[in-house]
Amino acid sequence: QVQLVESGGGLVQAGGSLRLSCAASGRIFSIDAMDWYRQAPGKQREMVAHITSGGSTNYADSVKGRFTISRDNAKNTVYLQMNGLKPGDTAVYYCWANQMGYAYWGQGTQVTVSS
């Protein structure tokens, strides 16, 4: 079993920045992809950013150029640097990880962007 714990959410004004972290613990052998998802009230959960174990990344069009995903494999931690935040980025942000075909979710962290 793998546990994922997010941190770094909060309230920020439009144009501001936040850095989310997600630390994995438990029975870790080799975590493959790690993603960040978000879910706004009344909307479906959507993928925001994706990173493979080798460091290849992919982003949702809505965050390209503003968000950066990175990971520290030695610490089993993935980060999401969010710059130029907009009110539309307000959501609960979830960490997701894949290990040996099993998917794990964190509990989520709230990000609120005020106008």
N, C-alpha and C positions, 0 to 999 in steps of 0.2 A: 504494500500500500504506500502511496506517495501522497504527502500533504503539501498543499500550496498555500502560502500566506502572502497576501498583497498588503502593501502599505504605500503611503504617500499621497493619498487622495485628500481633497479638501475643497475650500471655497476660494476662488480666484477671480479677479476682474478680467474682462475681455482684453485680450492682448497679452495676458500674463503667461506664466510657465509653471508647470508642475513636472515632477519626476516620480513615476510609479516604480515600485520594486515588487518582485514576486520571488520568494525564496522557497525552494523545494526541499523537503526533508522526508525521512522515512526510508523505505526499501528502494534505494536508488542504485541502479546498475549503469544504465546509459540512457539518459533522456534524449529523445530525438527532437522533434520540433517543439517549440514553445511559442504560444500566440497570446496576443491580447485581444479580447472581445469587449464589446460594450453593449449595454441595453438601456435605452431611454424609456421613460414611462409611456406605455401604450404602443411601444414598438418592439419589433423582433430583435433578438440578439444578433449582432453583426461582428464580423472579424474586422479588426482595426489594423493589426500588424502581425507578421509571421516571421519567424527566424528558425532556420535549421540548425542542427548541431554544428555544421560547418560554417555558419555565419551568413548564409544567403538569406536575403530579406525580401518581403513583399508587403505592400501597404494598400489599404483601401484608398480609392481615388480621393475621398473627402479629406484625407489627412496627409497625403503626399506633400512633401516639402515642409511640413510643420512638425510631424512626429518622427521620432527615431527610435527604433527598437535595437537593443543590444543584449548580450548575455555574457556572463562570466561562468564558464563551464566548471571551473575549479570550485566555485561557490554555489553551483546549481541555482543561479539567480538570473532572472531576466528583468530588464528595465524598459521603461517607456518614457522617453523624454518628450514632453509635449510643450511646444512653443506656439505662440500666436493663437492662444485658445479663444474659441468663439462660444457664444451661448449654446449653439447647436451641438457642442461637444459635451454638454451636460448629460451624464449617464452614470450608471454603475459599471465600473470597469472590472473585468474578470480575467484572470490568468488561466491559461490552458496549457497542459503539457501532455506529450505522448511518450510512453515508454513501452517498448516491446508490444505494441499494438493496443495497449490500454490507455484510455484517455482519463485525465484528471482535471478537475476544476477547483479554483480557489473560491473563497466565500464572497469576494467582490469588495471593491472600495469605491466610495462615492466621490465623483468629481462634479462640482457645480461651478459654472462659469456665469458670472453676473454681467449684465450689460451696462 
